[in-house]
Amino acid sequence: MGVDKDRWKYSNTSVHNLGYHIIWCTKYRRRLLTDEIQIRLKELIGIKCNELEVELCTIETMPEHVHIFIKSKPTLSPHYILRQIKGFTSRKLREEFNSLKSRTPTLWTRSYFVESVGCINEETIKKYIENQKNK
C-alpha cells in the first residue's frame, strides 16, 4: 500500500493534515442568501481563505446557512478562521446589498458547528496510542 504524500502539509516545525467541516447560519435563520448573494458570498469566502492561507476544499450555500470544508495549518484555530470569514463576508455583503442592512441587525449568528475531519478514525488513533508501550 503506497503512502499518499499529498495528504500531509509541511511547515518548518510540523507535518499536518487538519480538515474542518464548518456550518453557520444567518441571523434568526432568515432566508437572506439569494442566488446573487450566494454567488458573491462564495467569492468572498474564497478571497478570505486565500488571505489566511487556508485551503477551501468545498463550499455550499443555502438561503439560510453555509457549509465549508477547509484545511488549515495548526497555528490557526477553526474559531479564528471562522471569525475572520464571518466578519469579512458580513461587512462586504452588507456594503454591496442594501437588502441585508434592513432585514437584520447582523448577517450571521454568533454560533457555528465545527467537526474535525481526517483520514484516520478515533478508534484507530486510540489503539495506536495504547499499543505504543508494546513496541
DRENDO-1510 file (C-alpha; in Angstrom, 1 decimal, always signed):
<recs>
REC; n; res; u; v; w
REC; 1; MET; +0.0; +0.0; +0.0 .
REC; 2; GLY; +1.5; +3.3; -1.1 .
REC; 3; VAL; +1.8; +6.5; +1.0 .
REC; 4; ASP; -0.3; +9.4; +0.0 .
REC; 5; LYS; +2.2; +12.3; +0.2 .
REC; 6; ASP; -0.5; +14.8; -0.9 .
REC; 7; ARG; -2.3; +14.1; +2.3 .
REC; 8; TRP; +0.1; +16.0; +4.5 .
REC; 9; LYS; +1.2; +19.6; +4.5 .
REC; 10; TYR; +4.6; +20.6; +5.8 .
REC; 11; SER; +6.0; +23.6; +7.6 .
REC; 12; ASN; +9.3; +24.3; +9.3 .
REC; 13; THR; +8.1; +22.8; +12.5 .
REC; 14; SER; +5.2; +20.4; +11.7 .
REC; 15; VAL; +3.6; +17.9; +9.4 .
REC; 16; HIS; -0.1; +18.1; +9.5 .
REC; 17; ASN; -3.5; +17.3; +7.9 .
REC; 18; LEU; -6.1; +19.4; +9.6 .
REC; 19; GLY; -9.5; +19.5; +7.9 .
REC; 20; TYR; -12.7; +21.1; +9.3 .
REC; 21; HIS; -16.3; +20.9; +8.3 .
REC; 22; ILE; -17.9; +24.1; +9.4 .
REC; 23; ILE; -21.6; +25.2; +9.3 .
REC; 24; TRP; -23.1; +28.6; +10.2 .
REC; 25; CYS; -26.4; +30.3; +9.8 .
REC; 26; THR; -27.8; +33.7; +9.1 .
REC; 27; LYS; -29.2; +35.7; +12.0 .
REC; 28; TYR; -32.6; +34.3; +13.0 .
REC; 29; ARG; -32.1; +31.7; +10.2 .
REC; 30; ARG; -33.7; +34.1; +7.8 .
REC; 31; ARG; -33.6; +33.1; +4.2 .
REC; 32; LEU; -31.4; +36.1; +3.3 .
REC; 33; LEU; -28.9; +34.4; +0.9 .
REC; 34; THR; -30.5; +34.9; -2.5 .
REC; 35; ASP; -28.8; +33.3; -5.6 .
REC; 36; GLU; -27.0; +36.5; -6.4 .
REC; 37; ILE; -25.8; +36.9; -2.8 .
REC; 38; GLN; -24.7; +33.2; -2.6 .
REC; 39; ILE; -22.5; +33.7; -5.7 .
REC; 40; ARG; -20.8; +36.7; -4.1 .
REC; 41; LEU; -20.5; +35.0; -0.7 .
REC; 42; LYS; -18.6; +32.1; -2.3 .
REC; 43; GLU; -16.2; +34.5; -3.9 .
REC; 44; LEU; -15.7; +36.4; -0.7 .
REC; 45; ILE; -15.1; +33.2; +1.3 .
REC; 46; GLY; -12.5; +32.2; -1.3 .
REC; 47; ILE; -10.8; +35.5; -1.0 .
REC; 48; LYS; -10.6; +35.4; +2.8 .
REC; 49; CYS; -9.4; +31.8; +2.8 .
REC; 50; ASN; -6.7; +32.7; +0.3 .
REC; 51; GLU; -5.6; +35.6; +2.6 .
REC; 52; LEU; -5.4; +33.3; +5.6 .
REC; 53; GLU; -3.6; +30.6; +3.6 .
REC; 54; VAL; -6.5; +28.2; +4.3 .
REC; 55; GLU; -7.4; +25.7; +1.6 .
REC; 56; LEU; -11.1; +25.9; +0.7 .
REC; 57; CYS; -11.9; +22.3; -0.4 .
REC; 58; THR; -15.7; +22.5; -0.7 .
REC; 59; ILE; -18.4; +25.1; -0.2 .
REC; 60; GLU; -22.1; +25.1; -0.5 .
REC; 61; THR; -24.6; +27.8; +0.4 .
REC; 62; MET; -28.3; +27.7; +1.1 .
REC; 63; PRO; -30.7; +30.6; +1.7 .
REC; 64; GLU; -30.1; +30.5; +5.5 .
REC; 65; HIS; -26.8; +28.6; +6.1 .
REC; 66; VAL; -23.4; +27.8; +4.8 .
REC; 67; HIS; -21.2; +24.6; +4.7 .
REC; 68; ILE; -17.5; +24.7; +4.1 .
REC; 69; PHE; -14.8; +22.1; +4.2 .
REC; 70; ILE; -11.3; +23.7; +4.8 .
REC; 71; LYS; -7.8; +22.6; +5.6 .
REC; 72; SER; -5.5; +24.8; +7.6 .
REC; 73; LYS; -2.2; +25.0; +9.3 .
REC; 74; PRO; -2.0; +24.1; +13.0 .
REC; 75; THR; -1.4; +27.8; +14.0 .
REC; 76; LEU; -4.9; +28.8; +13.0 .
REC; 77; SER; -7.8; +27.7; +15.1 .
REC; 78; PRO; -11.2; +26.9; +13.5 .
REC; 79; HIS; -12.7; +29.6; +15.7 .
REC; 80; TYR; -10.3; +32.3; +14.4 .
REC; 81; ILE; -10.7; +31.3; +10.8 .
REC; 82; LEU; -14.5; +31.4; +11.0 .
REC; 83; ARG; -14.4; +34.7; +12.9 .
REC; 84; GLN; -12.4; +36.2; +10.1 .
REC; 85; ILE; -14.6; +34.7; +7.3 .
REC; 86; LYS; -17.9; +35.8; +9.0 .
REC; 87; GLY; -16.7; +39.3; +9.8 .
REC; 88; PHE; -15.3; +39.9; +6.3 .
REC; 89; THR; -18.3; +38.5; +4.4 .
REC; 90; SER; -20.8; +40.3; +6.6 .
REC; 91; ARG; -19.1; +43.6; +6.1 .
REC; 92; LYS; -18.7; +43.2; +2.4 .
REC; 93; LEU; -22.1; +41.8; +1.7 .
REC; 94; ARG; -23.9; +44.4; +3.7 .
REC; 95; GLU; -22.0; +47.1; +1.8 .
REC; 96; GLU; -22.9; +45.6; -1.5 .
REC; 97; PHE; -26.5; +44.5; -0.9 .
REC; 98; ASN; -28.8; +47.1; +0.8 .
REC; 99; SER; -31.4; +44.5; +1.4 .
REC; 100; LEU; -29.2; +42.8; +4.0 .
REC; 101; LYS; -28.9; +46.0; +6.1 .
REC; 102; SER; -32.6; +46.5; +6.6 .
REC; 103; ARG; -33.7; +42.9; +7.4 .
REC; 104; THR; -31.4; +42.0; +10.4 .
REC; 105; PRO; -29.1; +43.8; +12.8 .
REC; 106; THR; -26.2; +41.5; +11.7 .
REC; 107; LEU; -25.9; +39.0; +8.9 .
REC; 108; TRP; -24.6; +35.9; +10.9 .
REC; 109; THR; -25.4; +34.3; +14.2 .
REC; 110; ARG; -22.6; +34.0; +16.7 .
REC; 111; SER; -22.9; +30.2; +16.8 .
REC; 112; TYR; -21.5; +27.6; +14.5 .
REC; 113; PHE; -20.8; +23.9; +14.1 .
REC; 114; VAL; -17.3; +22.6; +13.6 .
REC; 115; GLU; -16.1; +19.0; +13.2 .
REC; 116; SER; -12.5; +17.9; +12.6 .
REC; 117; VAL; -12.2; +15.6; +9.6 .
REC; 118; GLY; -9.3; +13.3; +8.9 .
REC; 119; CYS; -8.2; +10.1; +7.2 .
REC; 120; ILE; -7.9; +8.1; +10.5 .
REC; 121; ASN; -10.8; +7.4; +12.8 .
REC; 122; GLU; -10.9; +7.8; +16.5 .
REC; 123; GLU; -10.8; +4.1; +17.3 .
REC; 124; THR; -7.6; +3.6; +15.2 .
REC; 125; ILE; -5.9; +6.5; +17.0 .
REC; 126; LYS; -6.8; +5.1; +20.4 .
REC; 127; LYS; -5.5; +1.7; +19.5 .
REC; 128; TYR; -2.3; +3.1; +18.1 .
REC; 129; ILE; -1.6; +5.1; +21.3 .
REC; 130; GLU; -2.5; +2.2; +23.6 .
REC; 131; ASN; -0.1; -0.1; +21.7 .
REC; 132; GLN; +2.9; +2.3; +21.8 .
REC; 133; LYS; +4.3; +0.7; +25.0 .
REC; 134; ASN; +4.3; -2.8; +23.4 .
REC; 135; LYS; +6.7; -1.7; +20.6 .
</recs>
